[in-house]
Amino acid sequence: MKVTRFRPTTDPQSDLLKGRRIVLRPLVTEDFAQWSEVRNANKEWLTKWEPSKPSGAPDVTNDKIAFSSRCNARDRERHLGSGYGFGIFVDEEFSGEINISSIQRGPFQNCYVGYWIDHRKAGQGYTPEALVILLKFAFEILKLHRVQVAIIPRNTASRRVAEKLNLRNEGVAEKYLEINGKWEDHIRFAITSEEWEACGDSLQADWIC
């Protein structure tokens, strides 16, 4: 898999990561129509797993200007090296998102990953493939030491992604995040660069090569 170094850009083809069946790239304003359709089609599927929207916040799902501002914020994060957001594209169709956030350097060298997929494409292995692509990027390009994924215990679909890749289960963090108006426990999964060195080739062979 060819992985390119990332830089702020408005050209969606210059900052992409390719897998076996999918492409990851930053979202741009021109993706709004597809993004809005998918988000609206998945409202019930996704809302129960996401933080509450701040009161008075613009409706990013249906407001192109707000969506453009969201894309610009992701560009700034890439420029600062604090986060990397990607759309998941299947056959050039927007199908979900996967994001690296809260990158911490110094002695921690850690980040968090979150993801979601269009329910109409769920269960086909696209999300595990996307996560393996992102792990390669995190460890081999960003040179991070640790990647974490936090998942609500009853979110069995998201848990299956982490479990398929044999990410280490570090236990339950109680009342970890506010989700849809309620403080929710989360299972914390993690993988380190040492573990990636040991299993990365096998994961890539299984999912992206």
HELIX and SHEET records of a PDB file:
HELIX    1   1 THR A   29  ASP A   31  5                                   3    
HELIX    2   2 PHE A   32  ALA A   41  1                                  10    
HELIX    3   3 LYS A   43  THR A   47  1                                   5    
HELIX    4   4 LYS A   64  LEU A   80  1                                  17    
HELIX    5   5 HIS A  119  LYS A  121  5                                   3    
HELIX    6   6 TYR A  126  LYS A  136  1                                  11    
HELIX    7   7 PHE A  137  ILE A  141  3                                   5    
HELIX    8   8 THR A  156  LYS A  164  1                                   9    
HELIX    9   9 SER A  193  TRP A  207  1                                  15    
SHEET    1   A 8 LEU A  17  LYS A  18  0                                        
SHEET    2   A 8 ILE A  22  ARG A  25 -1                                        
SHEET    3   A 8 TYR A  84  VAL A  90 -1                                        
SHEET    4   A 8 GLU A  93  GLN A 104 -1                                        
SHEET    5   A 8 ASN A 110  ILE A 117 -1                                        
SHEET    6   A 8 ARG A 146  ILE A 151  1                                        
SHEET    7   A 8 LYS A 182  THR A 192 -1                                        
SHEET    8   A 8 ARG A 168  ILE A 179 -1                                        
END                                                                             
